[in-house]
């Protein structure tokens, strides 16, 4: 199923082999494709009001709500959030499906208990995109640049002593970005991510290092991705 259209025209222009980029990538723009995988539509929900006057039913409701949250966290664990939805590559789909199937069965068990008026749903739909679609490729390149910029900005401006939640959020939102891409481009993004995560660890140990952080791998990745986004037609 092709979710983002059937456009297959894409530029064969090579990335410029400038000194700044040569050590990062010699791959042509035509090799910049979204990795083989799936966008996941999340249909996990809990419907119905909490039973306020029945303690046993209220406990069941809370247990079902906890199940719904576990299913969502499982989605987040295996996927990366993108402007198009959660993305999981081919290799990660099986593990996600297996875990979600268990949660689905548990949710159905709640729904068939006598007297239960709420309903718990754990369902996910996998949609296969066209990884060469130019609109998708261009937006993914831009999106990754936006995420890398956000990671750098957070590391440079947060209070490392007090804003630990921001640090965790930054890592969770960024650490799997590379699964969206293939080959050399995935490696370029991986280097940038690892650089940021390393800085996060350093700043956590010694906040005084924050003012001297530099991001050569991140800047190189941004330059490559911005060039790709400009050249895709």
N, C-alpha and C positions, 0 to 999 in steps of 0.2 A: 504494500500500500504506500503510495507516494503522497505525503501529507502537504508538502510545500511546492507542489507543481512539477512540471516536467521540463523546465528550461535546462538545456544542456550546453548552451553557448558559454564558453569561458575562455579567458585570455590565456595565451601560451607565452606571454611575455615573461622573461626570466627576471628574477630579482637582481638588482644591481649588485655587483661584487665589490662594493666599497670596502675599504680597509676595516671600517667599523663593524661590518656585518659578515665579513668573509669567514671568521672563526665560528660564527653561529649557524649559518645555513647557506648552502649553494643550491638548494632545492628550487625548482621552478614553481611559479604560481599555480600552474595546472595541477601540481601535486598537493596543493592545499585543499583538502577535503574534510568534511565532518566525518569522524570515525564511524565505522559500522556499528550501529546500535539502535536504540529506541527512545522515543519520547514517551514518558509514562504519564497517563492521565489518572489522577488520584480521585477515586470515588468513595473514599473512606469518610464515614460520617456517623453521628449518633443523633437519632431523631426521636423527639418526644420529650415531655417535661419530666424533671426528676419527681419521683413519687415522695411527697413530703410527709405523708402520714403513715407510711408503712416502712419500718426500719429495715426489714429484710429486703424489700424491693429496692430501697434506696442503696443498700450495699451492692446489690446486683447492678444497679445503674452505674455506680461508681466503678465497679469492676469492668463493666463494658466500656466506660469512658477511658479507663486506663489502657484497655486493649486497643481502642482506637488510636490513642497517643503512641503506643508501642509500634503500631503499624506505620504511622506517619514517620516516626524516628527511623524505622527500618528503611523506608523510602529515602530519607535524607542520607542515611549511612551509605547506601549503595550508589546513589546518584549525585549528579551535580545540578544545581538549580540554574536554569538559563531563561532568557526572555520568552522562550517557546515552551517552557515546562521543564520537568525533571528529565535528565538524560542519563541513560545507562548504556554502556557499551555491551557488545555481544557477550563478552566473557563474564560480565557481571549479572546478566539477566537471569540465568538459572538460579543462582543463589537467592536473588530477590524474589523470584516467583515461588520458590520453595518456602521461604519464610512467610510470604503473604498468604500462601495457600493454607498454612497452619492457622494463621490469624482469621482467615475467612471461615474455616470450619468452626473455630471457637465462637466467632460472632453469630453464626447460624445456630449454634447450640443455645445461646442466649435468646435468640428470636423465637425459639420453639418451646421455651419454658412456659408452663401454664401461668396465666395471670400477668405476664409481662406486657406492658403497654408501650414500652419504648422499642426501638429497632436499632440495631448496630449493623453497619455495613462496612465491609472491608473488601473493596474491589479495585483493581487497577487494570487499565487498558494500555497495551503496548502498541505504539504506532511507529512504523518504520519510515524514516525520512529518506529522501533522495540526497545522499551526502555530497553530490556534485551540483546541486541546485545553486545557482549563483546568488540568489537572494539570501539563502540560508548561510552559505559560506561567508559572504560579506558581513552579515550581521554577527555571526559567531566570532569572527576576527575582531570586530569592533567591541563586542561584549567582553571578550577576554581582556582587551586593552583597558576597558573601563574597570574591570575587577582588579587588575594589577595596579592601576592607578589608585584605587580605593585602598588596597592593602598598603601601599607605600605611604599614602596620606595618613592612614590610621597609625602606622608605626611611628611616624614622625611627629604626630600631634597629640597622641593620647598621653594620659598620665599613667606611666607603667606601674606606679605604686597603688593607684586607686581604680584604674579602669581595666581590671583583669577580664571582665566580661567582654569588653571590646576586643581585647587581644584574642580571646577564645573565638569570638564571632568572626574576626578577620581570618583566622586560620581555617575555621570550618567552611567559610564561604569560598575559600580560595584553593585549598589543598588538593582538590581533585579536578581542577580546570583542565588539566592536560588530557583527561580521558575523552574530551570532546574531539580531539584531533588525532591524526595518524602520523607515523614516521618521524621525520626530522622536525616537523613543526611541534609535535607533541613533546619532543625532547627539549626544544627551545623554551617552551612554556614551563616544562618541568624544572629547568634550571632556574628560571625566574621565581617560581614558587618556592623551591628549596632555599634560594637566597633569602626570601622574605621570612620563611619559617625559621631559618638560622638566626636572622636578626631578632626575631621575636624572642627566641630562647636567650640570646645574649642580653637583650634589654631587660628581660625578666630577672636575670641574675645580677645585672649591673645597670641600673637606670641611667647612669651618667653616660653610657655609650650611645644613648639615643641621638644626641646632637651631632655625632660624627658618622651616622649611618650613610652609606652610599649603596647604589643599586645598579651596578653595571650590567648584570645579567638581565634584570628587569627592563632597563632602558633598551638594551639590544633586542629583547623580545618584542617590546612595543614598536620599535622601528620596523622590524620585519613584518609584524602583523598589520601595521598601518599601511605599509607599502602594498601588502597583499590586498587589503580592503580597497585601496585606490585603483588597483589594476584589474580586479575582477569586474567582468562586464556581463 
